[in-house]
Amino acid sequence: MTLSMKITGFVATLVILIIIPVYFLQESGNQAAIQQAYIDRSVENATDLYAENCVVCHGASGEGISTIPALDTEALRTMPEETLYKIISRGVDGTQMAAWDLEEGGILTRAQIQELTTLILNPSWKQVELRVADLGLTPPTPAEMEVTNEMVSALQTLEGSEDLILGLTVYAENCAACHAANGEGTSIAPALNTEEVRQKALDDLIAIVQNGVSGTLMASWKDILTPEKIDASLTFILRWPEIENSGVEFPEIEVPVFESTPEMIAAGDRLFHIACKSCHGTDAYGTPMAPSLNNPTFLGETPDAAIYQIIAGGVPDTLMPAWGARLSEQDLNSLVAFIRSLEENTQPILQP
């Protein structure tokens, strides 16, 4: 072998040793860029899917609403992709999490479910929140009772004031919307400021709060409230007469009756397309996940009071959640007004 051939072979080998690593470094970067582009596209597509189908339960920024869990958590971000996909696809038994896969009775394709999975694993919740707002789909803020400085000051005069103040806060944020600010109950939940409640065994009351009451609006709070908060809220409820005597003034109960006006129907229409359309379909014609409301049989046989109760209290053993703790009295009545307004032009639903 001549010297020139040796030199040529050496140079060729040297070039290969230089080029191949550079190629693989570039290829690795290209693969990473391709993967990131895929994630970005999936998140962008899933944002509208989330706004239209998930936001009403899980919140505009994945924060969760009432007893519905948050999605913006480290536990979900580190969950195996396959596990998260199955949860969205098949739902979760014993919860309000429905099966969303078309083959499981839902309304989403596998590709759409994969995009939602990617969104949760690679969250951009601030962008999601802004997009939800742009679409006009931000869910209503859950009704809460205001805790004033005067109420806190009055409680500070009582023994165990720290527990009472914590109990008042927990009650205001989680209980007042259904049981009323002064504990005298509403059309959707019983009174708590009664001797009957105060005579119950504490363990029984704790069990009710932790486990809920089957067939009623009363949800299980054991995964939402800490034992400390449950104990404090019950201490507050059981000492209600003493609290009232201390000078705490609770907001007045108002039970307004709203007539069906064009403004209410329009408000109900907007709210329906935020909170109800994903299950009951556009114009309430139904989907595989929930029945039609826009049909003469339902509207002819269901009075307004029953429609109100269905929305407020939910329907046990179905995917219909209880909205009474999330919507104001006016919101609920607006939805009733909108659904009733459909009766004028509704057509019979033809069975396949």
Rosetta silent file (secondary structure, phi, psi, omega in degrees, C-alpha in Angstrom):
SEQUENCE: MTLSMKITGFVATLVILIIIPVYFLQESGNQAAIQQAYIDRSVENATDLYAENCVVCHGASGEGISTIPALDTEALRTMPEETLYKIISRGVDGTQMAAWDLEEGGILTRAQIQELTTLILNPSWKQVELRVADLGLTPPTPAEMEVTNEMVSALQTLEGSEDLILGLTVYAENCAACHAANGEGTSIAPALNTEEVRQKALDDLIAIVQNGVSGTLMASWKDILTPEKIDASLTFILRWPEIENSGVEFPEIEVPVFESTPEMIAAGDRLFHIACKSCHGTDAYGTPMAPSLNNPTFLGETPDAAIYQIIAGGVPDTLMPAWGARLSEQDLNSLVAFIRSLEENTQPILQP
SCORE:     score description
SCORE:     0.000 S_00000001
   1 L     0.000  129.290 -177.675    0.000    0.000    0.000 S_00000001
   2 L   -75.031  163.774  179.653    1.431    3.335   -1.047 S_00000001
   3 H   -62.147  -38.017 -179.088    1.855    6.246    1.294 S_00000001
   4 H   -64.499  -36.745  178.966   -0.796    8.211   -0.567 S_00000001
   5 H   -67.997  -38.701  178.243   -3.292    5.426   -0.082 S_00000001
   6 H   -64.069  -41.902 -179.817   -2.500    5.277    3.601 S_00000001
   7 H   -63.839  -43.254  179.825   -2.962    9.000    3.915 S_00000001
   8 H   -61.206  -44.445  178.780   -6.247    8.826    2.021 S_00000001
   9 H   -62.586  -40.239 -179.605   -7.516    5.999    4.279 S_00000001
  10 H   -64.176  -44.898 -179.226   -6.467    7.899    7.382 S_00000001
  11 H   -63.490  -42.559  179.750   -8.194   11.050    6.225 S_00000001
  12 H   -60.852  -44.745  178.720  -11.343    9.103    5.318 S_00000001
  13 H   -61.719  -42.232 -179.830  -11.377    7.448    8.723 S_00000001
  14 H   -62.563  -41.369  178.824  -10.848   10.787   10.428 S_00000001
  15 H   -62.411  -42.760  179.587  -13.710   12.334    8.466 S_00000001
  16 H   -62.274  -42.980 -178.921  -16.008    9.479    9.429 S_00000001
  17 H   -64.445  -27.891  179.580  -15.054    9.814   13.094 S_00000001
  18 H   -85.078  -45.831 -172.373  -15.883   13.503   12.964 S_00000001
  19 H   -70.194  -43.645 -175.138  -18.988   13.463   10.773 S_00000001
  20 H   -60.310  -48.911  177.434  -20.864   10.548   12.345 S_00000001
  21 H   -60.065  -40.083  178.863  -20.935   11.992   15.887 S_00000001
  22 H   -62.263  -41.187  179.145  -21.919   15.394   14.479 S_00000001
  23 H   -60.703  -46.820 -178.124  -24.695   13.719   12.466 S_00000001
  24 H   -66.793  -35.181  176.245  -26.032   11.884   15.475 S_00000001
  25 H   -63.942  -43.915  178.616  -25.922   15.045   17.568 S_00000001
  26 H   -65.342  -41.586 -179.041  -27.863   16.898   14.893 S_00000001
  27 H   -64.118  -39.823  177.760  -30.287   13.998   14.455 S_00000001
  28 H   -61.415  -42.399  177.367  -30.883   13.853   18.189 S_00000001
  29 H   -64.340  -38.691  178.106  -31.663   17.560   18.152 S_00000001
  30 H   -63.452  -42.961  179.079  -33.989   17.076   15.181 S_00000001
  31 H   -62.177  -41.761  179.077  -35.835   14.282   16.955 S_00000001
  32 H   -64.199  -39.456  178.840  -36.239   16.434   20.045 S_00000001
  33 H   -65.956  -40.620  178.385  -37.555   19.300   17.917 S_00000001
  34 H   -63.890  -43.402  179.008  -40.000   16.982   16.161 S_00000001
  35 H   -62.613  -42.065  179.980  -41.199   15.606   19.510 S_00000001
  36 H   -67.195  -37.833  177.816  -41.663   19.107   20.912 S_00000001
  37 H   -63.380  -39.184  177.412  -43.553   20.200   17.805 S_00000001
  38 H   -63.304  -44.439  178.935  -45.858   17.203   18.220 S_00000001
  39 H   -61.853  -44.197 -178.979  -46.471   18.086   21.870 S_00000001
  40 H   -61.384  -42.556  179.366  -47.152   21.717   20.985 S_00000001
  41 H   -66.037  -42.020 -179.733  -49.682   20.734   18.300 S_00000001
  42 H   -63.667  -43.766  179.307  -51.406   18.265   20.609 S_00000001
  43 H   -63.713  -40.748  179.084  -51.650   20.795   23.425 S_00000001
  44 H   -63.000  -45.472  178.766  -53.027   23.413   21.038 S_00000001
  45 H   -65.634  -40.477 -176.169  -55.681   21.035   19.704 S_00000001
  46 H   -70.471  -23.034 -178.451  -56.524   19.737   23.177 S_00000001
  47 H   -60.761  -45.181  178.208  -57.032   23.234   24.563 S_00000001
  48 H   -69.137  -38.219  176.054  -60.280   23.698   22.626 S_00000001
  49 H   -59.417  -44.595  179.485  -61.345   20.132   23.450 S_00000001
  50 H   -62.373  -45.366 -178.158  -60.738   20.846   27.123 S_00000001
  51 H   -60.764  -37.835 -174.952  -62.649   24.139   26.964 S_00000001
  52 H   -84.549  -21.361 -171.535  -65.658   22.501   25.329 S_00000001
  53 H  -125.748  -25.002 -169.819  -65.820   19.293   27.349 S_00000001
  54 L  -116.421  -24.209 -168.887  -63.831   19.410   30.598 S_00000001
  55 H   -62.162  -31.696 -173.440  -63.679   22.966   31.892 S_00000001
  56 H   -68.385  -23.472  177.125  -67.083   22.936   33.563 S_00000001
  57 H  -101.507  -41.283 -172.758  -65.957   20.258   36.037 S_00000001
  58 H   -98.349   -1.425  175.113  -62.183   20.718   36.261 S_00000001
  59 L    88.389  158.109 -175.351  -62.018   24.513   35.989 S_00000001
  60 L   -65.599  -25.671 -179.892  -60.580   26.951   33.471 S_00000001
  61 L  -122.685   28.101  177.914  -57.019   26.348   34.656 S_00000001
  62 L    70.526   21.075 -174.842  -57.301   22.740   35.815 S_00000001
  63 L   -84.858   -9.158 -176.702  -57.896   23.793   39.410 S_00000001
  64 L    80.761  151.299  179.029  -60.941   21.591   39.986 S_00000001
  65 L  -130.533  127.237  178.817  -64.400   22.760   41.050 S_00000001
  66 L    54.903 -123.083 -177.037  -66.111   21.796   44.315 S_00000001
  67 L   -87.394   -0.718  178.105  -65.642   18.027   44.788 S_00000001
  68 L   -79.904  128.856 -173.178  -64.272   17.511   41.257 S_00000001
  69 L   -70.027  156.908  176.241  -60.488   16.998   41.501 S_00000001
  70 L   -75.279  152.767  174.135  -57.867   19.305   40.058 S_00000001
  71 L  -103.112  -18.635 -179.992  -55.834   18.291   36.999 S_00000001
  72 L   -85.249   68.124 -177.968  -52.993   20.713   37.673 S_00000001
  73 L  -132.623  153.546  178.249  -51.249   18.371   40.095 S_00000001
  74 H   -65.608  -32.940 -179.371  -47.847   16.715   40.259 S_00000001
  75 H   -60.400  -41.318  179.375  -49.538   13.329   40.670 S_00000001
  76 H   -76.388  -36.552 -179.564  -51.150   13.611   37.225 S_00000001
  77 H   -64.979  -24.622 -179.357  -48.110   15.163   35.569 S_00000001
  78 L  -105.761    6.258  179.688  -46.047   12.138   36.638 S_00000001
  79 L   -72.903  142.831  175.490  -48.734    9.532   35.973 S_00000001
  80 L   -55.868  137.880 -176.187  -47.922    6.947   33.283 S_00000001
  81 H   -56.586  -41.343 -178.740  -49.359    8.096   29.969 S_00000001
  82 H   -62.694  -39.883 -179.973  -51.214    4.819   29.429 S_00000001
  83 H   -64.767  -45.457 -179.813  -52.925    5.080   32.824 S_00000001
  84 H   -64.105  -40.814  178.550  -54.086    8.636   32.226 S_00000001
  85 H   -59.460  -43.279 -178.595  -55.339    7.729   28.747 S_00000001
  86 H   -65.382  -37.150  179.410  -57.422    4.882   30.191 S_00000001
  87 H   -61.579  -46.943  179.862  -58.975    7.173   32.813 S_00000001
  88 H   -67.786  -40.485 -176.050  -60.156    9.618   30.150 S_00000001
  89 H   -68.284  -46.440 -170.831  -61.183    6.855   27.783 S_00000001
  90 H  -104.919   -9.986 -177.363  -63.064    4.593   30.209 S_00000001
  91 L    77.886 -176.596 -179.513  -64.018    6.922   33.053 S_00000001
  92 L  -129.921  116.219 -179.501  -63.824    6.111   36.755 S_00000001
  93 L   -58.588  141.653  177.041  -66.509    3.965   38.388 S_00000001
  94 L    80.754    6.522  178.749  -68.245    5.517   41.363 S_00000001
  95 L  -131.286  178.655  177.357  -67.397    9.088   40.302 S_00000001
  96 L   -86.887    6.224  178.333  -68.738   11.704   37.894 S_00000001
  97 L   -78.809  108.623 -176.133  -65.829   10.991   35.537 S_00000001
  98 L   -81.556  165.712  170.076  -67.515    9.647   32.426 S_00000001
  99 L   -83.287  125.569 -174.218  -66.075    7.423   29.714 S_00000001
 100 L  -102.047  -11.448 -179.278  -65.213    9.714   26.807 S_00000001
 101 E   -70.161  136.547  177.861  -64.121    7.167   24.183 S_00000001
 102 H   -53.320  -38.780 -178.322  -66.630    6.707   21.345 S_00000001
 103 H   -74.793  -11.886  177.931  -66.346    2.942   21.778 S_00000001
 104 H  -104.842   10.583 -179.004  -67.159    3.307   25.477 S_00000001
 105 L    95.752    6.640 -178.951  -70.268    5.417   24.850 S_00000001
 106 L   -91.209 -158.861 -174.704  -68.472    8.762   24.859 S_00000001
 107 L  -129.569    8.219 -177.766  -68.067   11.474   22.227 S_00000001
 108 E  -114.639  146.338  174.993  -64.303   11.703   21.632 S_00000001
 109 L   -78.879  167.730  178.184  -62.050    9.842   19.221 S_00000001
 110 H   -63.579  -36.824  178.595  -58.911    8.086   20.373 S_00000001
 111 H   -63.631  -40.492  178.527  -56.804   10.803   18.753 S_00000001
 112 H   -66.237  -39.754  178.077  -58.667   13.479   20.727 S_00000001
 113 H   -64.980  -38.269  177.207  -58.216   11.553   23.968 S_00000001
 114 H   -63.133  -37.698  177.998  -54.506   11.235   23.217 S_00000001
 115 H   -66.367  -41.292  176.794  -54.324   15.007   22.766 S_00000001
 116 H   -63.967  -38.696  176.844  -56.039   15.601   26.102 S_00000001
 117 H   -60.545  -44.727  179.156  -53.599   13.174   27.717 S_00000001
 118 H   -62.220  -39.712  178.867  -50.701   15.129   26.244 S_00000001
 119 H   -60.451  -44.696 -177.400  -52.170   18.394   27.547 S_00000001
 120 H   -70.456  -35.174  179.729  -52.370   17.096   31.129 S_00000001
 121 H   -77.998  -23.242 -179.683  -48.879   15.609   31.016 S_00000001
 122 L  -128.665   65.963 -167.025  -47.421   18.773   29.457 S_00000001
 123 L   -70.521  144.349  169.848  -49.626   21.456   31.001 S_00000001
 124 L  -134.922   65.172 -167.287  -49.863   25.059   29.916 S_00000001
 125 H   -65.372  -29.795  177.831  -52.732   25.961   32.177 S_00000001
 126 H   -65.105  -42.611  177.827  -52.334   29.725   31.895 S_00000001
 127 H   -65.888  -37.601  177.411  -52.717   29.503   28.131 S_00000001
 128 H   -61.808  -45.601 -179.559  -55.667   27.150   28.589 S_00000001
 129 H   -59.771  -42.064  179.363  -57.337   29.612   30.947 S_00000001
 130 H   -66.284  -39.728  179.174  -56.878   32.449   28.445 S_00000001
 131 H   -66.491  -41.216  177.523  -58.262   30.334   25.591 S_00000001
 132 H   -58.712  -43.223  179.239  -61.275   29.299   27.682 S_00000001
 133 H   -65.168  -40.977  179.176  -61.969   32.978   28.352 S_00000001
 134 H   -60.140  -36.818 -179.489  -61.590   33.828   24.640 S_00000001
 135 L   -80.829   -5.843 -178.658  -64.210   31.188   23.805 S_00000001
 136 L    71.976   28.191 -175.019  -66.559   32.547   26.462 S_00000001
 137 L  -112.250   13.853  177.517  -66.603   29.201   28.272 S_00000001
 138 L   -62.433  123.356 -176.721  -65.236   30.189   31.689 S_00000001
 139 L   -68.907  155.289  179.370  -67.505   28.388   34.194 S_00000001
 140 L   -64.916  149.794  178.586  -69.400   30.411   36.790 S_00000001
 141 L   -72.287  131.169  177.482  -67.737   30.935   40.139 S_00000001
 142 L   -55.681  139.238  179.753  -69.191   28.668   42.839 S_00000001
 143 L   -66.853  134.179  178.458  -71.461   30.569   45.178 S_00000001
 144 L  -135.996  151.379  175.319  -69.836   31.323   48.525 S_00000001
 145 L   -86.217  135.919  179.299  -70.882   33.127   51.669 S_00000001
 146 L   -77.467  131.293  174.533  -68.757   36.144   52.539 S_00000001
 147 L   -97.798  111.888 -175.687  -66.941   35.953   55.886 S_00000001
 148 L   -90.380  162.537  176.231  -66.759   39.508   57.204 S_00000001
 149 H   -62.119  -33.251  179.222  -64.343   41.005   59.724 S_00000001
 150 H   -65.630  -38.218  178.408  -67.292   41.605   62.025 S_00000001
 151 H   -65.313  -43.492  179.812  -68.160   37.901   62.038 S_00000001
 152 H   -63.696  -43.611 -179.574  -64.570   36.961   62.857 S_00000001
 153 H   -61.124  -40.848  179.103  -64.369   39.568   65.644 S_00000001
 154 H   -64.831  -39.662  179.434  -67.548   38.232   67.250 S_00000001
 155 H   -67.575  -28.568 -178.406  -66.217   34.655   67.181 S_00000001
 156 L   -66.884  -14.270  178.198  -62.983   35.749   68.836 S_00000001
 157 L   -83.449   -7.886 -175.785  -64.936   36.446   72.024 S_00000001
 158 L  -100.372  155.886  176.375  -65.863   32.760   72.358 S_00000001
 159 L   -66.249  139.258 -178.615  -63.863   29.870   73.789 S_00000001
 160 L    68.502   37.074 -173.827  -62.071   27.881   71.092 S_00000001
 161 H   -62.731  -31.994 -178.302  -62.368   30.791   68.679 S_00000001
 162 H   -61.980  -44.351  177.827  -59.655   29.477   66.332 S_00000001
 163 H   -65.043  -39.149 -179.172  -61.648   26.307   65.617 S_00000001
 164 H   -66.613  -40.090  179.284  -64.847   28.323   65.224 S_00000001
 165 H   -66.548  -42.632  176.016  -63.253   30.747   62.759 S_00000001
 166 H   -62.278  -43.319  179.308  -61.829   27.852   60.740 S_00000001
 167 H   -62.338  -40.216  177.243  -65.229   26.135   60.858 S_00000001
 168 H   -61.824  -43.674 -179.460  -66.978   29.298   59.677 S_00000001
 169 H   -63.016  -45.198  179.227  -64.543   29.599   56.756 S_00000001
 170 H   -63.016  -43.731 -179.954  -65.020   25.959   55.741 S_00000001
 171 H   -62.532  -44.497 -178.025  -68.796   26.283   56.021 S_00000001
 172 H   -62.489  -40.177 -174.886  -68.852   29.497   53.969 S_00000001
 173 H   -79.545  -27.440 -169.413  -66.709   28.033   51.176 S_00000001
 174 H  -124.900  -18.642 -170.128  -68.281   24.593   50.960 S_00000001
 175 L  -118.502  -33.307 -171.527  -71.650   24.342   52.701 S_00000001
 176 H   -61.859  -32.928 -177.314  -73.527   27.648   52.642 S_00000001
 177 H   -60.206  -32.105  179.954  -74.456   27.434   48.954 S_00000001
 178 H   -98.717  -42.212 -172.747  -76.668   24.411   49.658 S_00000001
 179 H   -95.077    0.990  178.656  -77.554   24.722   53.369 S_00000001
 180 L    80.146  152.163 -176.174  -77.920   28.558   53.371 S_00000001
 181 L   -59.811  -37.172 -178.385  -75.751   31.139   55.096 S_00000001
 182 L   -97.462   12.037  175.374  -77.647   30.855   58.364 S_00000001
 183 L    74.802   12.633 -177.121  -77.960   27.071   58.279 S_00000001
 184 L   -91.283    6.272  175.330  -81.717   27.067   57.801 S_00000001
 185 L    83.272  166.399  177.716  -81.577   25.040   54.605 S_00000001
 186 E  -137.379 -172.210  179.593  -82.705   25.675   51.040 S_00000001
 187 L   -68.805  -11.795 -176.538  -84.818   23.940   48.434 S_00000001
 188 L  -116.607   -2.122 -179.275  -81.902   21.608   47.689 S_00000001
 189 E  -156.838  147.389 -175.748  -80.481   20.783   51.136 S_00000001
 190 L   -74.968  165.680  176.480  -81.810   20.438   54.692 S_00000001
 191 L   -69.878  145.183  175.407  -81.308   22.805   57.608 S_00000001
 192 L  -109.908  -20.196 -179.848  -78.256   22.259   59.819 S_00000001
 193 L   -88.140   66.793 -178.085  -79.104   24.817   62.510 S_00000001
 194 L  -138.172  157.404  176.228  -81.566   22.506   64.267 S_00000001
 195 H   -65.907  -32.364  179.021  -81.823   20.606   67.533 S_00000001
 196 H   -59.161  -43.622  178.653  -82.205   17.390   65.559 S_00000001
 197 H   -67.639  -42.933 -176.859  -78.731   17.843   64.089 S_00000001
 198 H   -67.250  -19.398  179.930  -77.229   18.888   67.407 S_00000001
 199 L   -89.467   -7.730  179.082  -78.565   15.745   69.072 S_00000001
 200 L   -72.856  151.002  177.119  -76.863   13.398   66.612 S_00000001
 201 L   -65.607  141.017 -177.667  -73.745   11.529   67.695 S_00000001
 202 H   -59.072  -40.287  179.890  -70.560   13.272   66.565 S_00000001
 203 H   -61.140  -35.540  178.844  -69.254   10.105   64.919 S_00000001
 204 H   -67.461  -40.099  178.912  -72.427    9.906   62.836 S_00000001
 205 H   -66.389  -41.082  177.833  -72.026   13.494   61.669 S_00000001
 206 H   -60.746  -42.024 -179.892  -68.374   12.910   60.781 S_00000001
 207 H   -63.225  -38.348  179.282  -69.379    9.852   58.742 S_00000001
 208 H   -63.458  -45.778 -178.817  -71.987   11.888   56.848 S_00000001
 209 H   -66.888  -41.885 -177.768  -69.468   14.584   55.924 S_00000001
 210 H   -68.638  -42.761 -170.371  -66.757   12.087   55.021 S_00000001
 211 H  -103.960  -13.291 -176.065  -68.910    9.662   53.023 S_00000001
 212 L    76.148 -176.545  179.493  -71.840   11.771   51.826 S_00000001
 213 L  -127.487  114.643 -177.018  -75.434   10.570   51.652 S_00000001
 214 L   -57.936  137.768  177.519  -76.372    8.275   48.786 S_00000001
 215 L    80.596    7.514  179.033  -79.181    9.516   46.580 S_00000001
 216 L  -129.219  179.115  177.005  -78.861   13.136   47.718 S_00000001
 217 L   -71.568  -16.725 -173.725  -76.845   16.245   46.878 S_00000001
 218 L   -71.042  108.506 -177.974  -74.578   15.565   49.858 S_00000001
 219 L   -85.813  168.874  172.758  -71.233   14.562   48.389 S_00000001
 220 L   -81.095  131.280 -177.826  -68.311   12.820   50.053 S_00000001
 221 L  -110.723    6.166 -173.745  -65.820   15.368   51.397 S_00000001
 222 L   -66.184  -25.820  178.749  -63.129   13.044   52.737 S_00000001
 223 L   -94.710   -0.819 -178.193  -60.876   13.650   49.738 S_00000001
 224 L  -109.110  -44.762 -176.818  -61.520   17.413   49.758 S_00000001
 225 L  -106.854  140.061  175.585  -61.422   18.458   53.411 S_00000001
 226 L   -72.552  158.907  175.695  -58.809   17.477   55.970 S_00000001
 227 H   -54.845  -36.026  178.492  -59.971   15.849   59.222 S_00000001
 228 H   -61.358  -43.353 -179.085  -59.092   19.120   60.967 S_00000001
 229 H   -70.421  -36.754  176.646  -61.414   21.098   58.680 S_00000001
 230 H   -63.224  -46.099  178.953  -64.222   18.551   59.027 S_00000001
 231 H   -61.097  -42.622 -178.513  -63.943   18.683   62.832 S_00000001
 232 H   -65.652  -40.229 -179.549  -63.885   22.494   62.787 S_00000001
 233 H   -66.419  -38.263  178.481  -66.944   22.744   60.535 S_00000001
 234 H   -71.313  -36.411  174.059  -68.920   20.391   62.762 S_00000001
 235 H   -58.893  -44.161  178.177  -67.831   22.304   65.870 S_00000001
 236 H   -60.389  -47.230 -177.985  -69.156   25.437   64.199 S_00000001
 237 H   -64.645  -42.360 -176.753  -72.471   23.771   63.264 S_00000001
 238 H   -71.996  -21.330  179.974  -73.018   22.229   66.708 S_00000001
 239 L  -103.643   23.350 -174.335  -72.366   25.535   68.490 S_00000001
 240 H   -56.666  -48.889 -179.919  -74.660   27.554   66.229 S_00000001
 241 H   -57.810  -41.474  178.420  -77.006   28.958   68.950 S_00000001
 242 H   -63.233  -38.843 -179.917  -74.003   30.106   70.981 S_00000001
 243 H   -65.937  -43.590  178.730  -72.500   31.714   67.890 S_00000001
 244 H   -62.936  -38.942  179.806  -75.713   33.574   67.100 S_00000001
 245 H   -68.257  -21.219 -179.719  -75.918   34.810   70.705 S_00000001
 246 L   -76.487  -10.689  178.608  -72.377   36.167   70.418 S_00000001
 247 L   107.777    3.797  177.006  -73.567   38.686   67.861 S_00000001
 248 L   -67.090  127.243  179.771  -72.542   37.021   64.605 S_00000001
 249 L  -108.188  117.837  179.820  -74.910   38.244   61.920 S_00000001
 250 L   -90.761  150.224  179.331  -75.449   35.903   58.992 S_00000001
 251 L   -57.646  148.421  178.175  -76.610   37.161   55.604 S_00000001
 252 L   -68.307  144.228  175.565  -80.346   37.199   55.034 S_00000001
 253 L   -82.078  127.403  174.948  -81.803   34.326   53.037 S_00000001
 254 L  -117.172  128.950  177.978  -83.323   35.450   49.792 S_00000001
 255 L  -117.877   74.907 -176.610  -85.447   33.071   47.772 S_00000001
 256 L   -69.875  147.925  175.246  -86.102   35.071   44.609 S_00000001
 257 L  -112.831  119.064 -176.145  -88.582   33.846   42.038 S_00000001
 258 L  -104.291  127.917  174.789  -87.550   34.676   38.484 S_00000001
 259 L   -79.692  164.666  177.932  -90.013   34.793   35.667 S_00000001
 260 L   -82.413  109.396  178.606  -89.088   33.672   32.186 S_00000001
 261 L  -119.244  162.762  176.645  -87.934   36.774   30.354 S_00000001
 262 H   -55.910  -36.224  179.547  -85.980   37.160   27.094 S_00000001
 263 H   -66.190  -40.954  179.271  -82.961   38.212   29.179 S_00000001
 264 H   -67.128  -40.935  179.901  -83.202   35.078   31.340 S_00000001
 265 H   -62.889  -42.206  178.618  -83.594   32.826   28.308 S_00000001
 266 H   -64.048  -41.339  178.208  -80.526   34.405   26.700 S_00000001
 267 H   -65.145  -40.569  178.080  -78.538   33.996   29.927 S_00000001
 268 H   -65.922  -36.596  176.895  -79.674   30.378   30.208 S_00000001
 269 H   -60.453  -48.154  179.203  -78.701   29.752   26.585 S_00000001
 270 H   -61.099  -44.704 -177.303  -75.157   31.020   27.255 S_00000001
 271 H   -67.994  -37.694  177.843  -74.854   28.994   30.447 S_00000001
 272 H   -59.235  -42.208 -177.586  -76.206   25.838   28.792 S_00000001
 273 H   -77.092   -9.069  170.761  -73.509   26.030   26.128 S_00000001
 274 H   -91.383  -47.154 -167.432  -70.864   26.389   28.836 S_00000001
 275 H  -100.493  -23.891 -167.274  -72.060   23.800   31.338 S_00000001
 276 L  -120.234  -22.826 -171.149  -74.368   21.377   29.540 S_00000001
 277 H   -61.639  -35.606 -174.697  -73.609   21.194   25.817 S_00000001
 278 H   -61.450  -28.916  178.531  -70.753   18.697   26.084 S_00000001
 279 H  -101.159  -44.623 -174.528  -73.146   16.030   27.382 S_00000001
 280 H   -90.423   -5.246  173.574  -76.608   17.105   26.171 S_00000001
 281 L    84.789  162.806  177.271  -75.423   18.328   22.788 S_00000001
 282 H   -60.432  132.402 -179.122  -75.889   21.479   20.771 S_00000001
 283 H    60.539   21.082  171.724  -79.424   22.842   21.232 S_00000001
 284 H    65.015   29.242  179.490  -80.037   20.080   23.822 S_00000001
 285 L   -84.905    0.042  175.699  -80.691   17.345   21.268 S_00000001
 286 L    90.253  160.276  175.586  -78.658   14.821   23.292 S_00000001
 287 E  -142.768  177.024  174.972  -75.519   12.753   22.771 S_00000001
 288 L   -59.959  -14.451 -176.788  -74.500    9.183   23.617 S_00000001
 289 L   -93.876  -20.386 -176.436  -73.569   10.550   27.064 S_00000001
 290 E  -157.512  151.390 -173.451  -76.852   12.220   28.017 S_00000001
 291 L   -75.077  165.542  174.070  -80.464   12.299   26.803 S_00000001
 292 L   -70.253  137.116  171.217  -82.209   14.909   24.704 S_00000001
 293 L  -103.280  -17.185 -176.156  -83.925   17.695   26.612 S_00000001
 294 L   -95.153   66.285  176.781  -85.274   19.288   23.451 S_00000001
 295 L  -148.568  149.127 -172.230  -88.158   16.925   22.819 S_00000001
 296 H   -64.620  -27.988 -179.586  -91.905   17.190   23.437 S_00000001
 297 H   -66.399  -51.951 -179.920  -92.078   14.140   25.693 S_00000001
 298 H   -62.626  -48.620 -175.795  -89.571   15.433   28.251 S_00000001
 299 H   -69.237  -31.545 -179.982  -90.815   19.023   28.129 S_00000001
 300 H   -75.875  -29.001 -175.016  -94.469   17.997   28.202 S_00000001
 301 H  -101.599   -6.232 -173.702  -94.115   15.647   31.160 S_00000001
 302 L  -117.446  108.450  179.457  -91.562   17.550   33.265 S_00000001
 303 L   -69.565  164.973 -177.760  -92.710   20.688   35.122 S_00000001
 304 H   -56.915  -40.471 -178.392  -90.339   23.584   35.765 S_00000001
 305 H   -62.296  -35.942  179.701  -89.904   22.617   39.425 S_00000001
 306 H   -72.285  -39.416  176.725  -88.749   19.142   38.407 S_00000001
 307 H   -61.015  -43.871  178.229  -86.305   20.535   35.819 S_00000001
 308 H   -57.727  -46.768 -177.008  -84.931   22.851   38.495 S_00000001
 309 H   -66.459  -36.722  178.001  -84.462   19.970   40.927 S_00000001
 310 H   -62.090  -44.687 -179.781  -82.754   17.794   38.321 S_00000001
 311 H   -67.467  -45.904 -175.618  -80.240   20.543   37.574 S_00000001
 312 H   -71.024  -42.465 -173.252  -79.692   21.497   41.205 S_00000001
 313 H  -100.474   -9.337 -177.746  -79.637   18.033   42.725 S_00000001
 314 L    74.969  179.610  178.543  -78.372   15.868   39.880 S_00000001
 315 L  -125.511  113.260 -177.611  -79.630   12.388   39.051 S_00000001
 316 L   -56.097  145.615  176.646  -78.242    9.521   41.169 S_00000001
 317 L    63.177   24.066  171.647  -76.457    6.701   39.352 S_00000001
 318 L  -132.602 -178.892  177.921  -76.067    8.762   36.165 S_00000001
 319 L   -83.749   -1.286 -177.269  -73.475   11.205   34.848 S_00000001
 320 L   -76.600  110.981 -178.094  -75.752   14.155   35.717 S_00000001
 321 L   -81.702  168.550  175.291  -73.960   16.074   38.489 S_00000001
 322 L   -88.417  123.365 -177.560  -75.542   18.320   41.100 S_00000001
 323 L  -100.057   -1.267 -174.767  -75.177   21.966   40.115 S_00000001
 324 L   -60.991  -30.846 -178.385  -76.816   23.466   43.182 S_00000001
 325 L   -86.220   -6.826 -175.832  -73.507   24.157   44.912 S_00000001
 326 L  -110.485  -26.916 -174.997  -71.958   25.769   41.833 S_00000001
 327 L  -112.400  148.280  176.778  -74.698   27.946   40.367 S_00000001
 328 L   -74.034  168.019  177.062  -76.656   30.802   41.855 S_00000001
 329 H   -58.643  -39.316 -179.665  -80.434   30.715   42.163 S_00000001
 330 H   -68.350  -39.417  176.526  -80.663   33.029   39.172 S_00000001
 331 H   -59.594  -45.288 -179.135  -78.361   30.816   37.089 S_00000001
 332 H   -62.457  -44.656  179.794  -80.516   27.779   37.868 S_00000001
 333 H   -67.316  -32.786  177.262  -83.712   29.612   36.995 S_00000001
 334 H   -65.634  -39.804  176.621  -82.159   30.922   33.780 S_00000001
 335 H   -63.664  -42.028  177.180  -81.352   27.376   32.709 S_00000001
 336 H   -60.867  -43.996  179.817  -84.937   26.330   33.449 S_00000001
 337 H   -61.517  -41.682  179.513  -86.204   29.301   31.424 S_00000001
 338 H   -65.485  -46.956 -179.066  -83.971   28.385   28.478 S_00000001
 339 H   -62.879  -40.627  178.331  -84.947   24.697   28.496 S_00000001
 340 H   -65.361  -32.416 -178.829  -88.629   25.594   28.754 S_00000001
 341 H   -65.788  -20.312  179.826  -88.230   28.019   25.830 S_00000001
 342 H   -69.547  -20.573 -173.027  -87.288   25.077   23.606 S_00000001
 343 H   -62.280  -30.103 -175.602  -90.813   23.705   23.899 S_00000001
 344 H   -62.267  -35.717 -174.847  -92.230   26.181   21.380 S_00000001
 345 L  -119.923   10.790 -175.563  -90.291   24.753   18.448 S_00000001
 346 L   -68.555  151.011  179.196  -89.295   21.276   19.596 S_00000001
 347 L  -121.330  152.115  177.585  -89.763   18.293   17.297 S_00000001
 348 L   -59.331  142.913  177.123  -90.219   14.610   18.168 S_00000001
 349 L   -83.829  119.895  179.817  -86.971   12.649   18.440 S_00000001
 350 L   -82.087  128.127  178.423  -86.943    9.920   15.787 S_00000001
 351 L   -79.098  140.331  179.054  -85.574    6.610   17.018 S_00000001
 352 L   -67.168    0.000    0.000  -83.032    4.895   14.735 S_00000001
